[in-house]
Amino acid sequence: MANLLIDIGNTTLKASWAEGMTLGKTFRYQGEKKISFILSQTSKQKPEIMVISNVRSFSSQEVERLRGECGHLIILNEEVLKERNLPSYLTPDRAASVIASRYLFKGKGCTIFDFGATLTIDKIDAEGNYLGGNVSLGCRTRFKALNRYSKNLPLVDFDDDVPSLGNSVQTAIKSGVISGMLFEINGYLSNNTENISVFTGGDANYFAKRMKNCIFAVCNLVLMGLALIAFEYDQRN
């Protein structure tokens, strides 16, 4: 029986059915009725194991409702993180990315960049020990902050045409944000040349193709970490 993997981020819910470590089609949902969306998935098929990474929180009633929709429910929490030698302050999505990277790049040190509403950077050594990480503003969050906290700067978005120097307010903002993130990322890369660099998250491919360094872009890294948790639970029980 297939397992259902749910990654609830700051703006988007991503879901995938998995057979072992093999992910199926990924579904995305950006509305507020996240429980209803999950139930729409389980109404078609009851998963053997449902694993959820949620940066927010569920009520006790919601947890019980979800538990009734599957054979076994695993919600990434402090207990799960402790079992995997990860600090309790890590958000579930960051923890899942670390878990997946340990599996995919076993025996290698990794620097993991997650490009979402925030830009997170996490490091593990060759033995899989978590070394720490940083949190910064994500790309679109930077654009929104410039617009919100300044009087006259417009809200702009980014595309493939980003000049090295702006020649208008819009292009200056676009170039400033993108160039600033590239300098930031390259700074981490230059300080950890021995590590494998892993890019994930919604804007991962955008920045990956702008890197001169060799990197691995794994857009569903969080879901892969959840799949591994389900797979290992199934193997033990």
C-alpha angles and dihedrals in degrees: 000000000000125000124228119225121197125189112186110189133175094281109004139046115214122192135181138174114227138194103205106309094340113105121211128203115328118231123201130203128179102177130103097248095081096150090052090051092052090048089052087060096047092046088070096044134001111231121224090220128015117196119190132192109191124176088194123043142259127229117241089251091054091049091052091048091052092045089058090056098063145033092250132004123210119185115186106244140143092287093055091046092050091053088057097044094251125138118257093234093068114106113239094250093053090047092051090050091053091048091051093046091052088056099041096043102030113178093018132101112239138199107202120202118191114194108201136107082320129031108230126187119195130176134204128179128231091274091054095253113152109239100183140270148221136234124214137161118289122234100261091040089059091053091049093047093053090052096043100044099040127068103223108020115110126224108256134175130214133246138167093284102080116152121214088235126023123239096189137030091264096048091043090056093044094048094042095053097042095042091047091054092046091052089048094050094044089051090060091044094051091051093051106038092149093058127088108244115223122191121196139156135067097305096037097108092048092059096034093065090052094057122102090195123082109260138167116233111203107170096184096046094130092051090049089054090051090048090054092051090052093044094051092046089052091050092053096047 
